[in-house]
Amino acid sequence: MGEDPMSLPLPFRCPAVPVRPRADRVCLAGTATVAVAALLALPAAPALAQSYPAKQVRFIVPFAAGSATDSVARLVGAHVTESTGQPVLVENRAGASGIIGAEAAARAPADGYTLLIGTNTTNAANASLFKTLPYSQQKDFAPVSLVGTAGLIAAVHPSLPVKSITELTALAKRNPGKLNFGEGSASSRASVEMYKEMAGVDFLRVPYKSNPQAVTDLVSGQVVLMIADMVTLLPQVKAGKLRALAVSTPKRLAILPELPTMSEAGVKGYELTVWFAGFMPTGSPTDAIKRMADLFAGAARTPKMQEFFVNFGGAAQSSSPEELGRFVASETAKWARIVKNAGIAPE
């Protein structure tokens, strides 16, 4: 004889039912409870993947409006909105070589709705440029996807009596420490520091919150040199407000075929490129990270994004989160070498 269902402990006890032959008695309570438990145990991730994003997404840009990073963020954001129907808020938090924005992103809720549109400055070079940071690339950020790479351009104020890097080097050697340069990111700083070290010249550094502010002073003649992204410098060159001298890429660019590379211009072996990528706070949902990585990949394939990077000396690219993680690790080591070789003392 089996045990009477009414003697079982709750919640598996069957309610009182009309007496039937024991062979016909069926206890549904335990079955229902087990079924509910099984449903509750199903992973919620697939539902998140299907519905994400279900509300506005925030892109934190650690540099000013009008910067290369800002332009990249807005292009990616437009694609995310077009693909999902959800708005993307681009929030510029410029200052301190991108540290202010990066820290804000690192401290944001890890719910998949806040991303840092980071660069080699915030997510690689700063670890070597500063003695301490209020965030850790390894501990505070989950990689999402690469966006693209770009080259830099060296430009001077037209009042400076030079038309080549060779002439600039000669002028700087005749006036050690009397010429200055503006910088608003690790790339724009390290690029000039590399030039100083490799050419044996000295320039006075003038730091800014972001490159657009430095470009404003370059145009007005407050500083005389910058090596920075083409998004902020090239329009001023084309307008005749600045004079371009060279590009930082290993080869000449199709859009500026007449402009030599830094290496061709006399600084042998000089080469520097920059990159842009998306990151979420550590602990963000895995499915949100993967879904956003897919959206970034879609953005990289759009004609607008491809044209943007080609026009500024680079290429639109995407990656898996895992690939970006490995890339950032190698770039962190690379920028540590650049900072050391350029003789930059951590602040």
PATORSE-950897 format. One line per field, with one value per residue: x, y, z of N, C-alpha, C in turn; residue number from 1. Coordinates in steps of 0.2 Angstrom, whole numbers. Example, Ala and Ser with C-alpha at 12.3 -4.5 7.8 and 13.67 -1.06 7.14 Angstrom:
BEGIN
n.u = c(66;64)
n.v = c(-28;-11)
n.w = c(39;35)
ca.u = c(62;68)
ca.v = c(-22;-5)
ca.w = c(39;36)
c.u = c(66;64)
c.v = c(-16;0)
c.w = c(39;39)
n = c(1;2)
//
This chain:
BEGIN
n.u = c(4;3;8;-3;-9;-13;-5;7;19;16;22;17;6;-10;-25;-41;-51;-65;-68;-60;-57;-41;-32;-36;-33;-25;-12;-11;-5;9;14;11;18;31;32;30;41;51;48;52;65;70;82;84;90;88;76;80;89;81;73;81;89;77;74;80;97;113;127;143;154;171;177;176;162;162;174;184;180;168;161;162;154;141;139;138;128;117;115;112;99;92;92;85;75;76;81;97;107;120;132;143;157;170;187;203;211;202;198;188;176;178;178;165;158;162;157;144;127;127;118;117;114;122;136;154;161;176;194;211;217;209;207;219;232;231;234;248;251;247;250;240;223;206;199;199;205;205;197;185;179;169;173;166;165;176;178;184;200;212;222;234;237;250;250;253;252;249;257;269;286;288;287;288;291;305;310;303;309;322;319;314;326;334;327;326;313;305;295;278;266;249;238;225;222;228;234;237;246;256;260;267;277;284;289;297;306;312;317;325;321;314;298;286;273;256;242;225;207;201;203;197;196;210;213;206;214;225;222;220;233;238;244;257;259;251;248;237;220;212;199;197;207;209;198;201;213;210;202;212;216;226;242;246;259;263;258;254;253;260;260;257;242;227;218;226;237;248;254;268;273;277;289;294;296;308;308;313;306;295;278;261;245;227;213;195;183;169;163;156;151;158;150;139;125;128;121;117;129;133;123;124;137;135;127;136;145;137;136;149;149;141;139;141;149;161;165;168;179;189;190;197;209;210;201;185;181;176;173;173;168;178;189;191;195;207;214;215;223;235;237;238;250;258;256;262;275;277;275;286;297;296;299;290;285;275;260)
n.v = c(-6;11;27;38;52;63;63;68;81;99;108;97;90;83;91;87;76;68;51;39;24;18;16;26;38;54;64;81;92;91;89;101;110;107;109;123;127;123;131;143;142;142;150;168;175;173;180;193;195;195;206;217;232;239;252;269;271;275;283;287;299;302;314;331;338;337;331;317;306;309;311;297;291;296;292;278;277;282;271;261;266;266;253;247;255;262;276;284;292;303;308;320;320;328;330;330;321;312;305;309;306;292;287;290;282;269;269;268;261;243;238;236;247;258;264;266;275;272;275;273;281;282;269;262;270;279;272;271;284;290;290;285;280;283;273;256;248;234;229;236;237;230;223;227;230;234;249;256;262;275;288;301;318;330;347;365;382;395;406;401;400;388;374;360;345;344;357;362;355;360;373;372;367;378;386;380;374;385;385;380;367;360;349;337;324;308;303;314;320;310;309;320;320;309;313;323;316;307;316;324;337;351;355;366;360;362;358;353;351;344;339;348;360;363;364;376;385;383;388;401;405;404;392;383;371;355;338;327;319;318;322;333;342;342;348;362;363;362;373;382;388;381;374;359;346;333;315;303;289;273;273;284;293;290;301;311;312;320;323;319;305;305;298;298;311;314;309;295;279;283;281;280;276;278;272;267;261;251;250;242;244;233;217;219;213;198;195;207;213;205;208;221;221;215;226;236;230;230;244;247;242;250;262;276;275;268;277;288;284;281;294;300;294;280;265;257;246;230;219;204;203;196;197;210;212;205;213;226;222;220;233;241;237;241;255;258;255;266;277;276;276;288;296;301;306;298;307)
n.w = c(0;-4;3;11;3;11;22;18;19;18;3;-4;-1;-6;-8;0;-8;-16;-12;-21;-30;-25;-35;-44;-39;-41;-37;-39;-34;-30;-43;-49;-42;-44;-57;-58;-51;-60;-71;-65;-63;-76;-86;-87;-97;-111;-113;-110;-120;-131;-129;-126;-132;-120;-117;-116;-120;-113;-119;-113;-116;-114;-118;-126;-135;-152;-153;-159;-153;-149;-161;-166;-156;-159;-171;-169;-160;-168;-176;-167;-162;-174;-177;-166;-161;-150;-140;-140;-128;-129;-119;-114;-105;-101;-98;-88;-96;-100;-89;-80;-87;-89;-76;-72;-80;-76;-63;-65;-65;-67;-78;-91;-98;-99;-107;-110;-122;-126;-128;-134;-125;-113;-109;-110;-111;-100;-89;-88;-89;-77;-59;-51;-53;-53;-57;-64;-78;-80;-69;-68;-81;-93;-109;-124;-139;-152;-162;-172;-180;-181;-189;-184;-186;-189;-186;-188;-182;-194;-193;-189;-195;-204;-215;-215;-206;-204;-205;-194;-184;-184;-181;-168;-162;-162;-153;-140;-129;-130;-139;-140;-137;-139;-130;-128;-124;-121;-133;-141;-133;-130;-144;-147;-137;-141;-153;-148;-141;-151;-160;-153;-148;-139;-132;-125;-114;-115;-107;-110;-107;-117;-134;-144;-137;-137;-150;-153;-147;-154;-167;-164;-161;-149;-144;-154;-160;-163;-163;-167;-168;-184;-185;-177;-182;-196;-203;-200;-206;-219;-221;-221;-209;-202;-204;-211;-208;-207;-206;-194;-197;-204;-217;-231;-233;-243;-244;-241;-250;-253;-242;-231;-221;-204;-202;-215;-216;-208;-195;-191;-191;-183;-178;-175;-170;-166;-157;-155;-144;-137;-120;-105;-88;-77;-73;-80;-89;-98;-110;-114;-116;-127;-136;-138;-144;-156;-162;-163;-172;-183;-185;-188;-201;-208;-222;-218;-207;-211;-221;-213;-205;-215;-221;-211;-210;-206;-201;-201;-188;-180;-166;-156;-139;-132;-140;-140;-127;-126;-135;-129;-118;-124;-130;-119;-114;-124;-124;-112;-115;-125;-117;-108;-117;-122;-112;-102;-87;-75;-69)
ca.u = c(0;7;7;-9;-7;-15;0;13;20;15;16;16;0;-15;-31;-46;-55;-70;-65;-61;-53;-34;-28;-38;-31;-20;-10;-8;-2;16;16;10;23;37;31;31;48;55;48;55;72;73;86;80;94;85;71;83;92;76;70;86;87;70;74;86;104;117;134;147;160;175;180;171;158;166;180;184;177;161;158;161;149;135;137;136;121;112;114;108;92;89;91;81;70;77;85;104;109;127;134;150;160;177;192;208;213;196;197;181;171;179;176;158;155;164;153;137;124;129;112;118;111;127;142;159;165;183;199;217;219;206;207;226;238;231;237;255;252;245;252;234;217;200;195;204;202;204;192;179;176;168;174;160;167;180;174;189;206;213;229;235;240;254;249;255;249;252;262;276;289;290;283;289;294;312;310;300;314;327;317;314;333;337;323;324;309;302;289;273;261;243;236;219;221;235;237;239;252;261;262;272;282;287;292;302;312;315;320;329;319;310;292;282;267;250;236;218;202;199;207;194;198;217;213;204;220;230;220;221;240;240;249;259;259;247;248;230;216;210;192;197;212;209;194;205;218;206;200;217;218;232;246;248;265;264;253;257;253;266;260;253;234;224;214;231;243;254;257;272;272;282;295;297;298;314;308;313;303;289;272;256;238;223;207;189;179;164;164;151;153;159;144;133;122;131;117;117;135;134;119;127;143;132;125;142;147;132;137;155;147;137;143;143;155;167;168;171;186;193;192;202;216;209;196;180;182;172;177;169;170;184;194;193;199;214;217;216;228;241;238;240;257;261;257;267;282;277;276;292;302;295;302;285;285;268;258)
ca.v = c(0;18;32;42;59;68;62;71;88;104;109;92;87;84;93;82;74;63;45;35;19;21;16;32;44;57;70;86;97;91;90;108;114;105;113;130;128;122;137;149;140;144;157;174;178;173;185;199;196;197;213;222;237;241;259;273;269;281;283;292;301;306;320;336;338;339;327;311;301;311;309;290;289;298;287;271;279;283;265;258;269;264;246;245;260;265;282;284;299;304;312;322;321;329;332;326;316;307;301;311;302;285;285;290;275;263;269;268;254;238;235;236;253;263;262;271;275;274;275;271;286;281;262;259;274;282;267;273;291;293;286;282;282;282;267;251;245;227;227;240;238;224;225;226;229;239;253;258;265;281;291;308;323;336;354;371;389;397;411;398;400;381;370;353;343;345;364;363;352;365;379;370;366;385;389;375;376;392;384;376;362;359;342;336;317;304;302;320;322;306;309;326;318;304;317;327;311;305;321;328;344;352;360;367;357;365;353;355;346;340;342;354;367;364;366;383;390;383;392;408;406;403;387;383;364;349;331;325;316;322;325;340;346;342;354;368;363;363;380;387;391;378;371;352;345;326;311;298;283;271;275;290;292;291;307;317;309;325;324;314;302;307;294;301;318;315;306;289;275;286;278;280;276;278;267;268;255;252;246;242;242;226;215;220;206;195;195;214;214;202;211;228;220;214;232;239;227;233;251;247;240;256;267;282;274;267;283;292;282;282;301;302;290;274;260;255;239;228;213;201;206;193;199;217;211;204;219;231;220;221;240;243;235;245;262;258;256;272;282;275;278;296;299;304;304;298;312)
ca.w = c(0;-4;8;10;1;16;27;16;21;13;-1;-8;1;-10;-5;1;-14;-15;-11;-27;-30;-24;-41;-48;-36;-44;-33;-44;-31;-31;-50;-51;-38;-47;-64;-57;-49;-66;-75;-62;-64;-82;-87;-89;-102;-118;-113;-110;-126;-136;-127;-125;-126;-119;-115;-118;-119;-112;-121;-110;-120;-110;-122;-128;-141;-158;-153;-163;-149;-149;-168;-166;-152;-162;-177;-167;-157;-173;-179;-162;-163;-181;-177;-160;-160;-143;-141;-137;-126;-129;-113;-114;-98;-103;-93;-85;-100;-101;-83;-77;-90;-88;-69;-72;-83;-71;-57;-67;-64;-72;-80;-99;-102;-99;-110;-111;-128;-124;-132;-131;-119;-106;-108;-111;-110;-94;-84;-87;-88;-70;-54;-48;-57;-49;-60;-66;-84;-79;-64;-69;-87;-97;-116;-129;-146;-155;-167;-177;-179;-185;-188;-182;-191;-186;-189;-184;-183;-200;-192;-188;-202;-206;-220;-215;-200;-204;-203;-187;-179;-184;-177;-161;-159;-161;-148;-135;-123;-131;-143;-136;-140;-135;-130;-124;-124;-121;-139;-143;-128;-132;-150;-147;-133;-145;-158;-145;-139;-157;-164;-149;-147;-133;-133;-118;-115;-113;-107;-110;-105;-123;-140;-147;-134;-139;-157;-153;-146;-160;-172;-162;-160;-142;-145;-161;-163;-161;-166;-165;-173;-190;-184;-175;-185;-203;-205;-199;-211;-226;-221;-221;-203;-199;-209;-210;-209;-208;-203;-190;-200;-207;-225;-233;-233;-249;-244;-241;-253;-254;-235;-229;-215;-199;-203;-221;-214;-205;-188;-194;-186;-180;-180;-170;-172;-161;-158;-151;-142;-132;-114;-100;-81;-75;-70;-84;-91;-103;-116;-116;-119;-134;-141;-140;-148;-163;-164;-164;-178;-188;-186;-192;-208;-212;-226;-215;-202;-215;-224;-208;-203;-221;-222;-206;-209;-202;-204;-196;-186;-174;-163;-151;-132;-130;-144;-138;-121;-128;-139;-124;-114;-128;-131;-112;-113;-130;-122;-107;-119;-128;-112;-105;-122;-123;-106;-99;-80;-73;-64)
c.u = c(4;5;1;-7;-8;-10;6;13;18;22;15;9;-6;-21;-36;-50;-60;-66;-66;-56;-45;-31;-30;-36;-25;-18;-7;-4;6;18;16;16;30;38;33;38;53;54;52;63;75;77;82;84;91;80;74;86;87;73;75;88;80;69;80;92;108;125;138;153;165;179;174;167;162;173;179;179;169;158;157;155;142;133;135;129;116;110;110;101;89;87;86;75;71;82;92;106;117;129;141;152;168;181;197;210;208;195;190;176;171;177;168;155;156;160;145;134;126;123;112;115;116;133;147;161;172;188;206;220;216;207;214;231;237;234;244;256;251;247;246;228;211;196;201;201;201;198;185;176;175;169;168;162;172;176;178;195;207;220;228;238;244;252;251;251;253;257;269;279;292;285;284;292;301;313;308;306;320;325;317;321;336;333;321;319;305;295;284;269;255;241;230;217;228;238;240;245;257;264;268;278;287;292;298;308;316;319;325;328;315;304;289;275;261;244;229;213;201;203;203;196;206;217;211;210;225;228;221;228;242;245;251;259;254;248;242;226;213;203;193;202;211;204;197;210;215;204;205;219;224;236;248;255;267;258;257;257;259;266;256;246;232;221;219;237;249;258;261;270;278;289;298;300;304;314;308;310;297;283;267;249;234;217;201;186;174;165;158;154;153;153;138;131;126;128;117;123;136;129;121;133;140;130;131;145;143;134;144;154;144;142;146;149;161;170;171;178;191;195;197;207;215;204;191;181;177;176;172;172;177;190;196;197;206;218;219;222;235;242;240;248;261;262;261;274;283;279;283;298;302;298;297;284;277;266;255)
c.v = c(6;22;36;49;64;68;66;78;92;106;103;88;88;86;87;82;69;56;41;29;21;21;22;38;47;63;75;91;97;92;97;112;113;109;120;131;127;128;143;148;141;150;162;177;178;179;192;200;198;204;219;226;239;248;263;270;275;279;288;293;305;312;325;335;340;335;321;306;302;309;302;288;291;294;280;272;279;276;261;260;266;257;243;249;263;271;281;291;299;310;314;323;322;331;327;320;310;303;303;306;294;283;285;284;269;263;268;261;249;234;235;242;259;260;268;270;277;274;273;275;283;273;258;264;277;278;269;280;294;288;282;284;280;276;262;248;238;225;230;240;231;226;223;225;235;243;254;261;271;284;298;312;329;342;360;377;392;402;408;397;393;378;363;351;344;352;365;360;357;371;378;369;373;388;384;378;382;391;379;371;361;352;342;329;314;304;308;322;317;307;315;324;313;308;321;322;309;310;325;335;345;357;360;364;361;361;357;349;341;343;348;360;368;367;374;387;389;387;399;410;406;397;386;376;359;343;328;322;321;325;332;345;347;347;361;369;365;370;385;390;388;375;364;350;337;322;306;291;280;272;281;288;294;298;313;314;314;325;318;311;305;304;297;308;319;311;299;284;277;283;278;280;276;273;269;262;256;247;247;241;235;223;216;213;204;196;202;216;211;205;218;227;219;221;236;237;229;240;251;245;245;260;273;281;272;273;288;290;282;289;303;297;283;269;258;248;237;222;210;204;203;195;206;217;210;209;224;229;222;229;243;243;240;252;263;259;263;278;282;278;285;300;303;302;304;304;310)
c.w = c(0;1;6;8;6;21;25;18;16;10;-6;-6;-4;-6;-4;-5;-12;-16;-18;-26;-30;-31;-46;-45;-39;-40;-38;-41;-31;-38;-52;-48;-42;-54;-63;-55;-55;-70;-72;-63;-71;-83;-90;-95;-109;-118;-114;-117;-132;-135;-127;-132;-126;-117;-117;-116;-118;-114;-117;-114;-116;-113;-124;-134;-146;-158;-158;-160;-149;-155;-168;-162;-155;-168;-175;-164;-162;-176;-174;-162;-169;-180;-171;-159;-153;-144;-137;-135;-125;-124;-113;-107;-99;-97;-90;-89;-101;-94;-80;-80;-89;-81;-69;-75;-79;-65;-59;-66;-69;-75;-88;-102;-101;-102;-110;-118;-127;-129;-130;-125;-113;-104;-109;-108;-103;-88;-83;-87;-81;-65;-51;-52;-53;-52;-63;-73;-83;-74;-65;-75;-90;-105;-120;-136;-148;-160;-173;-175;-183;-184;-186;-187;-187;-190;-184;-186;-190;-199;-191;-195;-204;-210;-220;-208;-199;-202;-196;-182;-179;-180;-170;-158;-158;-155;-143;-129;-124;-135;-139;-140;-136;-135;-125;-123;-123;-128;-142;-139;-130;-139;-151;-143;-137;-150;-154;-143;-145;-161;-160;-148;-141;-134;-126;-119;-112;-113;-107;-108;-111;-129;-143;-144;-136;-146;-158;-152;-151;-165;-171;-161;-153;-141;-152;-164;-159;-166;-163;-170;-178;-189;-182;-178;-192;-206;-205;-204;-218;-226;-221;-215;-200;-205;-207;-212;-211;-205;-199;-192;-203;-214;-226;-234;-240;-249;-243;-244;-254;-247;-233;-222;-210;-200;-210;-220;-210;-198;-190;-188;-182;-183;-174;-172;-166;-162;-153;-150;-137;-126;-109;-93;-80;-71;-74;-87;-98;-110;-118;-119;-126;-139;-143;-145;-155;-166;-166;-171;-184;-190;-190;-199;-212;-216;-223;-210;-206;-219;-219;-206;-209;-222;-216;-204;-206;-205;-199;-195;-181;-172;-158;-144;-130;-134;-142;-131;-122;-131;-134;-120;-118;-129;-124;-112;-119;-127;-116;-110;-122;-123;-109;-110;-123;-117;-102;-92;-78;-68;-58)
n = c(1;2;3;4;5;6;7;8;9;10;11;12;13;14;15;16;17;18;19;20;21;22;23;24;25;26;27;28;29;30;31;32;33;34;35;36;37;38;39;40;41;42;43;44;45;46;47;48;49;50;51;52;53;54;55;56;57;58;59;60;61;62;63;64;65;66;67;68;69;70;71;72;73;74;75;76;77;78;79;80;81;82;83;84;85;86;87;88;89;90;91;92;93;94;95;96;97;98;99;100;101;102;103;104;105;106;107;108;109;110;111;112;113;114;115;116;117;118;119;120;121;122;123;124;125;126;127;128;129;130;131;132;133;134;135;136;137;138;139;140;141;142;143;144;145;146;147;148;149;150;151;152;153;154;155;156;157;158;159;160;161;162;163;164;165;166;167;168;169;170;171;172;173;174;175;176;177;178;179;180;181;182;183;184;185;186;187;188;189;190;191;192;193;194;195;196;197;198;199;200;201;202;203;204;205;206;207;208;209;210;211;212;213;214;215;216;217;218;219;220;221;222;223;224;225;226;227;228;229;230;231;232;233;234;235;236;237;238;239;240;241;242;243;244;245;246;247;248;249;250;251;252;253;254;255;256;257;258;259;260;261;262;263;264;265;266;267;268;269;270;271;272;273;274;275;276;277;278;279;280;281;282;283;284;285;286;287;288;289;290;291;292;293;294;295;296;297;298;299;300;301;302;303;304;305;306;307;308;309;310;311;312;313;314;315;316;317;318;319;320;321;322;323;324;325;326;327;328;329;330;331;332;333;334;335;336;337;338;339;340;341;342;343;344;345;346;347)
//
